[in-house]
Each structure stands twice: as structure tokens, then as C-alpha cells.
Amino acid sequence: MITGLQVVGGLVLLYFGGEHLVRGSVALAHRLGVSPLLIGLTVVACGTSAPELVVSLVAVLDGAPGIAVGNVVGSNIANILLVLGAAGMVYPISRHLRSLRRDGVIAIGASILFLAFCFAGVIKAWHGMVMLLFLAAFLLQSYFSDRRDRAVAAEREQEMAEIEPSTEAVWRMMLRLFAGIAAVLIGSQLLVDGAVDIARSVGVSDTVIGVTLVAVGTSLPELATALVAAFHRQTDIALGNALGSNIFNILGIMGAVSIVTPIEIPPAILAFDIWVMLVVTAVFVPLAASARHIGRPLGLLFLMVYAAYIAAQFSGVSEAAAALF
């Protein structure tokens, strides 16, 4: 009972903490005169990935690398299958073909790079530096590319205007920012501690809890945003946000955490989950590029595949794969 409340409390703090962190950061960036395009590519992307970052860092420092790596791998799988699948069931998700091709190729490349580093058994600081350098290059290329595309720039500006008006008092911006940071920190610790206790009590590994409960929990902001956008029939940026989040999860979160401390890769992740992530990403990009939109048929297919993946986790498939690997 206490453990369950601990997990729920951690998820609630992560959700609302992430919201205030993003809104406070965006408002402050507006006040400092940062362009909406740059805010969208950096401040918002980093802010929405803050829960995953802190959860992974806390998990590694607490000796639970399965939760840390499982959180990132599971979130990437959930962003495509669960988030886009659920949103597509509500209203068809449109796609910006040029951005999809660019971000899709980067997402697949980041997954392959991460897989290569995972084969070392431990992701070290130099691996993290390489990933962060690739992330910086991606952000620069995206900024200049989107800046030349007036439609994308106008869309990003409208998105930023909806997040937070720039007339808010500076003290309120700072209050939101620090309240968000505090909530994310406390929520992450509660979630990780509760997840470890649940894993031990039900007899499953930290990895299984990481790729299921923790991953879905830290993906709740993306899921909520996508569903709200779908209900309002404003799904233009849902696809780009999902792929952008996946790129940040790998290059940004794993890169930053591995610089702080080496990350040991659990055998189950290397034998099963990371391959699922790679296949889902590699199949999704050309599928989305060839389809007119992601509607109910594809959305239902995504949700069914995700349900099968979750069922496989609790049936011991990943552990069996690790034993054979």
C-alpha cells in the first residue's frame, strides 16, 4: 500500500514538476528574447525530458541500472507505440515529410549508435561525450533547417505562444522553474524507490519494472500532450515531438548520465528490449513516411504491438533471451 502510494506520488510530482519546469523555462526564455524556434528545439525538449533524465540518474546512483536504461529504452518504445497509437485512435496524426525523414534518420542512427555502445557492457564517459556531441550537431542542423522553413518556424512560434505568454512577472517564472525542479527531483526519488520495492515484492527484475511501469510513468507528459492535441485536432507536431523525444532520450539522457557515472547495461536489455526499440523505430519511420497519416488502423496496430510487448515482459521473455544471448 505504502509502496503503491509512493509510486503514484512520484508520478504525480514528475508530471506537474515537468509541466512547471517547461512553462517556467519557456517564459524566462521569452523574456530573455530567445527565438521561439530555438526555445522549441532546446528549452522545451530538455524540459520535457527532465523526468527521464533525473529518474535515470537517481536509479544509476541507487544501484538500479535496469531502471535507468529500461526507462530510456521503454520510453522510446512507448512514445511510438503507446503515445502515437493512442493519439491516432482519437484523430489522424498528420506528418511533415521533410522533418520526418530528417528526424527519422537521426532517431534510427541514434538507436544504432546506442546499441553499439551497449555491446561494450558499460556505457562510459567518453561514450556519453560522443552522444552529446551528436545531439548538439542535431540541434544545430535542426535549427538552421527549420529556420529556412517558414511553415515550421510559424508552427513552432504558435506552439510556444500556447505554452506560456511572455508577460508573466520574472519572480513567477523563477518560482515555477524552481518548483518544477524540486518536484522532479523528489518525484524521481519516490518513483525509483517505489519501483525497486515493487520489483522485489513481485519477483521481477528492475529491468522489467524500468521498461514498463517507470517508462510509461515518465512518458505520461508526452501521452497527455498528444491526446489533448488529438482531441483539439492539432496533431501537426505530435510526430516530430515523439521522434525528438526519442533522440533526446538516447543522446541526451544516456549521454549526460554516463558522464556522471558509468552505466552498466543489464543483459535482458541487450538481448531483447534494445532490439525491440531499434525494430520499432526502423519500421515506424518508413511506415509513417509512406502513409498519408497515422489514423485508427495504424493506431490500433501500434497499441496491439505495445500490449504484446508488455505481456512479453511479464511472461519472462526478456530474461529467457538474456539466458540465450
N, C-alpha and C positions, 0 to 999 in steps of 0.2 A: 504494500500500500504506500509506504513512505517512498520507496524507490520509484514507483509509478508517478507519484506527485512530483518527485524530484525531476524526472524526465520531462513531464508536462510543463513544469515551471521553467525548466531550462529552455524548452522550445518556445514558450511564450516570450521569455526575455530576449531570446535570439531574434524572434520575429519583430517585436516592437523596437528592440535596440537597433536592429539593422535599418528599420524604417527611419528612425530619428537620426541615425548616423548619416544616411544618404541625404535626407532632407536638409539637415544642418550643414553638411558639406557643400551641397549644391547651392544653398542660399549664400553661404560665405564666398564661394567661388564666383557667383553672380556679382556680389558686392565688390569683389576684387577686380572685376572686369574681364574674367576669363570667358572665352567664347563658348556658346552652348555646345558646339561640336566637340570641343576639347573636353568640356565637362562630361559629356555623354560617354566619351571614349575612355576617360580616366577616372574621374571622381565617382561617377555612378557605378562603373564597372567594378572598381575597387571596393566601393561601399557595399554593393550587393554581395560581394564575395567575402566580406569581413567575417560573417558567421562561420563559413567553411574554413577560413584561414585560422581563426582563433581556436576553433574546435580541433583542427588537425594539430596545431602547435601544442595545445594542452594535452591532447591524447599522447603525442610522442613523448613529451616531458613526463607524463604519468606512467610511461612504460606500456602503452597500448598502441603500438604501431598499426595493428589491424584496423582499429577505429580510424586512425589518421588517414591511411591510404585508402581504406574502404570508403571513407567519407567522400573523397575526391572521385574515385572510380564509380561508386554508386550514384553520386550526384550527377555525373556526366551521363550515365545511362538513364537516370530518372528525368533529366532535362529534356531528352529527346523523346523517350517512350511515354513517360507519365505526363510531363508538363505539356508538350506539344500534342500528345494524344488526347488529353482531356480538353484542351482548348479547341482542337479540331472537331471534337464532338459537339461543341457549343456553336461554333461558327467557323467556316472555312478560313484557314490561315493563308494569306497571300504571301508571295515571295518577291524579293528584289533580286533578279537573276544574277546581276554582276556582283553584288555583295555576297550572295550565296556562294557563288563559285570561289570568290576570294577567301571568305571566312571558312568555307567548307574544306578547301585545300589545306588551309592553316590548321584547322581542327584535326584533320587526318594526319598531317605531318607532326603535330604536337603529340598525338597519341602514339605514333610510331617512335618518336624520339623518347618518350616516357617509357615505352616498352623496352627499348634498347638499354636505357639506364637501369631499369628494374632487373635485367638479367645479371647485373653486377651483384645483386643480392642486397646491396645497401646503396641508397642514394646519398652521395657525399656533397660537400660544399661546392666543389668545382662543377658537379652536375647542376646544382642549383644556380650557379652563376651563368652557366650556358643557357639554361631555361629562361632566366630573367633577361638575358641579352636578346634572345629570340622574341620575348614578349615586348621589349622596348622597340625592337625593329618592327614588329607587327603594329604597334600603336602608332608609330611614326608614319608607316606606309598607309595605314587606315585613315589617319588624319588628313594627309595630303590628298589621298584618293577621294575621300568623302567631301573635302573642301571644294574640289573641282566639280563635284556632282551637286548642282543646286537643289535638286529634289531631295536628296539625302540630307543636305545641310538644313533645308527648311523643315524637314520632318523631325530632325534632331532638336531644332530650336523650339518647335511646338511641344515636343516631349518634355524638354527642360522647363518650359513655361508652366506645364501642367503639374510638375513636381513641386515647385516652390516659387512664389513671387519673390523678387529681389528687394522688396521694400521692407522686409522684416528687420527689426532692430538687431544690431550686432550682438547684443548681450543674449537675445533669444536664440540667435544662430549658434553661439558658443554653448549655450545651455543645452540645446538639442544635441549638439555634437558630443559633448562630454557625457551627457546622459545616455546617448546611444552607445558610446564606447564602454561605459560602465556596465550597461545591461548585457552587451555582447560578451564581455569578459566573465561576468557572474553566470550568465546563462550557459556559456560554453562549459564552465567547470561543473555546473549541476548536471548538464546533459551527459558529459563524458563519464562522470562518477556513476550516474544512474544507469547508463548503458553498460558499463563494466559489471555492475551488480546484477543487472538483468541477464547478461550473458552467462555469468557464473551460476545464477539460480536456475536457469532453464537448461543448462548444459550445452550451450552452443558457444562457438568461438567469438572472440572480439571482432574478427573479420566479418562474420555473418551479420552481427549487430551493426557494424560500421557501414556495410553496403546496403542495409535495409533501413532500420529504424533511424540511425543518425543521418544517413544520406537523404532520406525523404524529409526528415525534420529540417535540415539545413537548406533543402530545396523548396520549402514552403513559400518563401517570398517570391520566387520565380513562378511557382504554381498559382499563387494568388494573383499576381500581376497579369499572367497570361489569361486566367479565367475572367478577370474583370475586363480586360481588353476585348476578349471574345464576346462577352455579354454586351459591350458597347459597340461591337462590330468595328473595332480599331485594332486589327491584328497585323498591321503593316510591319511592325518592328519585332514581333514575337519571335520570328525565326532567327533574326540576327542576334537578338538578346540571348537565345538559347545557345547558339554556337559561340558567341562571345564569352558567355559564362563558362562554357566547357574549356575554351582556350585559356581563360584566366585561372580556372581550377588547376589545370596541369602546369602551365608555365609559371603562373604567379604564386599559387599556394604551395605546390610542391617545391618550387624553386626557393621561395622565401624560407619555408620551414627547414629545408635541408641545409641552408646556410647557417641557421641557428644551431641545429643538431642533426647528425646523420639519421636517416630514416631506414629502418630495416624493413624489407619487403616480405610480407607473410607468404608462404608457399601457395596457399589457396588463391591469393590474388594473382600471383604469377602464372599459376596453372589454369585458372578459369576466368576470373572476373575481368582482368585486363583485356583478355581476348574478346569477351563479350562486348566490352566498351569499344574496342577497335572495330569489330564487325558491325556493330550498331551504327557507329559514326560513318564507316566506309560505305555501308549500304544506304544509309539515310541521305547522304549528300546528293548522289546521282538520282535517287528516287525523287527527292524534293525538287531537283532541277528539271526533271522530265515531266513531273506532274504540274497541272495548272495551279493547283492549290492543295493544301492538306485539309481535306474535308472529313466527313463522318466515316467513310470506308477505311481510309488510312488511319484516322484517329482510333477507330476500333481495333484495327490490326496492331497498332502500337501498344495499346492498353493490354491486349491479349498477350503479346510477347512479354510485356513487363510483368504481368501476373505469372506467366510461366517462369520467368527469371527468379522472382521472389519465391515461388514454390520450390524451385530447384535449390535455392539457398538452404531452406529449412528441411529439405529431404537429404542433405548431405552430399550433394553433387560436387560442390567445390572442394570439400575435404577428400572425396574419392579421387578427384582429378589431381589434387596435390600429392596423394599417395602414389599415383602412377607417373607423375611428372619426373 
